[in-house]
Amino acid sequence: MDDAIYRKVAGVLDTLPNGFPSTESGVEIKLLKKIFTSEQADLFCDMRLTFETVEEIARRTGRPLEGLKERLVSMAKSGQLFMVKLGKTRYFKMLPWAFGIYEFQLGRLDREFAELNEEYAPVFGKQFLSAGPPLMQVLPVEGEISEKEAPLPYEKVSSVIENGQSFLVNDCICKKERGLLGKPCDRPLQVCLAIAPIPGVFDNSPEGRVISKGEAYELLKKTEEAGLVHLSQNVQYGPMYICNCCKCCCGVLRAINELGIPAAEVVNAHYYAEIDPDRCTSCGLCADERCQVGAIEEEEDAYRIIRERCIGCGLCITTCPAEAVTLVHKGKEELVTPPATEEAWFEERGRKRGVDFSAYK
């Protein structure tokens, strides 16, 4: 099979702000061959990051209109493009590798794909999670935020839910991948929440389960009890998902735990935890069962927070029997305001990576 078209796709993906670095082994090309036929790969390279109708794509690219809709719909169903249907009109856009194509391979994931991605992840992760701004922000357990902190809307998990009108819960692809590799997680699997501001968006989704707003809140409670971290898009307006993540599976948290990338580069955290040594009974529950990033260590008479590793998720607070842990809002000098929208995130990320992705806007 000719690699040229797949190298072209890899180049396009690496030109996008999110990135798709090359490797000496060429494992990234093997991944693309698992996902795209050569014809699909060629069409993908003609797409953009902004929504277009079938007719707009045909006019812009010079491709024949006949059969184009069917090809685009097929690619969307295969997780190669993103599609929304409003009324009778379908809109399509290009997806980056992550968050994007990788996550949309949930229904096609097999052992070979899992092995290839596990090989690629360290190379991808070092580029993806070190360039900034972080793709994701931490949304803490909201019940642990003190009223005096006056959190901004984008710092509250409830704001993401309240701004949504459609909700879809899916299996976590990270957990599914680790299971295929013989390293299953003992925490809940169906925990990834997709959110849209328009009713009915997920009604015909080939994967996942449509749920109500009430069920979305129930899911958050369930994941908090299971010790999963709420991660969402690092934007102020319009986040489209809430991932609920563990240290053993999540590619983002594993970057902190296994690749040694500083937490502040991996995720945008607005809070940190503090332990009152006078109240701490040294039970170890926070460090042993709740913290997902190794940010708590034992000292002689109490446990303490390793400040530079803490991501302010609040999970350690919810089960502390001595009520010795509190969530503290970062000061102005340390806070990093998220980009306003996904488009603003793309622009900032593109500048920091030094890539010109204007051809795909």
N, C-alpha and C positions, 0 to 999 in steps of 0.2 A: 504494500500500500504506500503510495507517494506521501512523504512527510511534509511536502512543501505547504500544502494548504493548512496543515495543523500547526506548522511553525508560524504561518501567517496569523492564525487565530491566537496563538500564544503571544505574538507580538502586539496584536490588538488589545488583548487582555492586560498586557503589561503596560500599554500606553494609557489605559484607563487609570484613574486615580488610585483605585484599590490595589492594583499591581498583580503580577503573575510572573515571578522571577524564573529565569532559566536555571537548569541544573546541569552538571557534568554528565549525569547518567541519562538525561532525557526523560525522566519519569513523568514530567509534566506533559510531554507529547503522548505518552502511553495513556495518561488520564483522558486527554482530549479525544483520542481514538476510541476510548470506551464510551464516550458521550455523544460524539458527532459522527455522522457519515460525512464523506467529503463534500457532498452537495449541501448538507446542512451547515457545514463549516463555512462554505463559500457564502451562503446567504447571511450567516451570522456576522461576517465581516462587513456587510453592507448596512447593518442596523445602527441605531443611535440610542443614547441613554434617555432620550425623551420620547414620549408616546407619539405614535403615528398610526394613521389608518392604513389599511391595505392599499388604498388608492394613492395615498401620499407616498408610501414606500415605492410603489410602482413608478410614479412620476419621477421621483428623485433619483432612483437607481437605474431607470430604463429597463427594468425587468418586465416581462409580459405579465399582465394582470391575470390572465387565465391560469388557474391552479395555484396562484400565489397565496391566497387566503388559506387553502387547505394545508400548504406547506408550513405557513406561519403557525396555524393552530396546532399542527402536529408537533412542531418544535416547542411550543408553549407547554403542551402536555408532557413533553419529555424533559422539561425543566431547563431548556436552552434559552428561552426568551420569557419575558413577563407579559401577560395578557390580561386586560380587563375588558368586560363587556358592559357597555352602558346603553340600555335600550336594545336596539338591533345592531349597533355599531361596535366592532371590536377594535381595540387599540393595542399596539405591540411596542415593546422596547427591548433593547439589549440588556443583558445582565452582566455584572462583573463576576469574577470567580467567587469571591466571598465579600459580603453577604450576597448570595446570588446563586450562580449555577450549582455550586457544591451543595448547598442546602436543599435545592430543588431536585436533587438526585435521590431523595429518600425512597421513592418507589422503585428505583432501578439499582439500588445498592446491593452489591454482592461481595463475596469474600475477596475477589481479585481487586475490585475497586477499593475496598477498605485497605488492603495491603499497599496498593499504589499510593493512596492518599496519606497513609501513615508514613510512608517513605518521603513523600513530598512535604508534609506538614512542617518539619523543622526549618526547611529552606524558605518556604512561603511565610511561616510565622515570623522569622527574623526580619524580613522585609516589611511585612504587613503590619506588625505590631510595634515597630520601632520608628516608623516615619512620622506618625502623627498627622492630624489629630486622631485620638483613639476612635475606633469604629463604634464602640459601645460605652454607655455610662451605667453606673450602678444605681439602681433604685432601691433604697433601703426598706426594710420592714417598716411600713408607715406608722404603725402603732407605737414604734419606739422613738419617733421624732418628737422632741419636746415642743410644746406649743410656742415657747419663747423663741424658738429657732426661726419661725415664720418661713418655711420652705417655699421656694419659687415653684410654680406649677410643673416645670420640667424635672424637678427633683422628687416628685410624688408619683408613685406607681398608679394611684387612683386617677390622676389627671390623664394618663394614657388610656385607661379604660373608659373614662367618661367622655373622651373625645372620639371614641369609636362607636360605630353603628353595626358593624359586622365582626364576628369573632369566630376563629377557627383554631382548634387545638390539634396538634400533630405530635407524632413521635419525635423524640430528639434524635437527629441524625448522628450526633456525636456518640450517644449511648448505643445506638444501633450498630454503628461501626465498631465500637469497642467490643460489643457482644460477638460480632462476626469474627473478631480476632482472638476470641477466647478469654476476654477480660470483661465479663458482664458487670454491670453496675446493679447494686441492690436497692437503688432509689427509683422512684416512679419514672416510667419511660415516656408516657404521653403528657408532656409538660411544655411544649413549645407553642406559644400563643401568637397567632397572626391577627392583626387588627386593621380595619379599614373604616374610613369616615362615611362610607356609602352603604345603605342597606342592601343585602342580598348578594354582595360581591362573591362570597364563597359558596353559594348555593350549589354550584356544579363542580366544585373542586374534586379532582380525582383522588386526592389524599386527605386524610384528616377527618375531623368531625366538627360540624357547625354547632356552636353553643351560644347561649344567651349571655347578656351582660352579667346577670346574677351568677351564672355558672363560671364566668371568667373570674369573678371575685372569689368564688369557692376554690378555683384552681390555684389562685395565688396563696390562699390560706393553706391549702394542702402542700404546696411546694415549700412554704416557709416552715411548716411542721417537719418536713423531710430534710430540712437543712440545705435547700437550694437557693442560690443567689439570683436575684432578679437583675438581668442585664437587658438594656434596651438601646435603641439607636441613640447615638451621641448628638442629638439635635434638640432644639427647643420646641419646635412645632412639627407635628405630624409623624411621630415615630410609628412604625408599622408592625412592630413585634415586641414581645417580651419573652426572652429566653430565660429558662430557670435552670441554673447550671451547677454542676458539681466538679470537684477538683480532679476526679479520676478520668473524666470523659471530655469535658468542655475544652475545645482547642484554645480558647482565650485564657481560661484559668490555668491550663497546663503550660502556657507560655510563661506564666509567673513561676509556677512550681517546678517545671522541668527545663525550660530554656533559660531561666534566670533573668528574663527581661524585667526591669523595674515595674512595679505595679502601676506607677503613675504614667508610664508610657503605654501600658496595655489597656487600661480602662480609665475613664474619667470618673473620679469619685468625689462627691461633694461633702462627705462626712468621714469621720474616723471614730473608733471606739476608745474609751478610756476605762480602766479598771481601778476602782478604789481599793488600795491594798489593805486598808483597815477593815473593809467589809468582806473581802475575798476569803473564802474558806479553803482554797486550794483543792477543790474537788476535781478540777481538770476537765469538766464537761465542755467548757467553751473551746479548749484547745483540741481535745481528743475527738469530739463529735460534731462540733458546729462550724469552726473556722475552715474555710475552703482554700485558704492561701497560706497557711502556716504563719499567721501573723500574731500568734500568741505563744509565749514561752513561760516556763516555770522558773521562778526565783526562789529564794530561801523560804519566805513566808507567804508568798502570794504569786499569782500569775500576772504578767504584764503584756501590754500590746506592743508589738514591734511596729512602730509608727509608719515606717516607710513601706511596709508590706500590707498594712491594713487598707481595705477597700470600702470600709464603711457600710457594709451590707446589713448590719444589725442582727445577724443570726445568733451571735454569741450572747446577746442581751435577752433574747426571748426565753431561754431555758436556764438562766443563771438563778439558782435557788437562793442565793444571798442578795440578789438585786444589787450586785457590786459593779455592773457594767452600764455605761451610759454612751449615748451617741452624741457626738459633738460636731457642729457645723464648722467646716474649715473657714479660716479667716480670708479676707479679701485678697491678701497678698499671695495666697496659695490656690484660691479657686480659679478654675478655668471655665469660662462660659462656653457652652457648646455652640457650634455653628447654628444659625437660625433654622435652616432647612437642610434636606438632603442635598439639594443643589449647591447650597453654600458650603456644605461639607466637602463635596466633590471639588469645588474651586480651591478651598484651602488645602486640601490634600494634594491636589495637582501642583500647586505652588511649592509645597514642601518637598514633594518628590521631584520637582523639576520636569514634569511631563506636559507636553502640549496635546491635550485630548480634544481640541476644538473641532476636529473632524467628526467627533462622535456626540456632539452636543445636540 
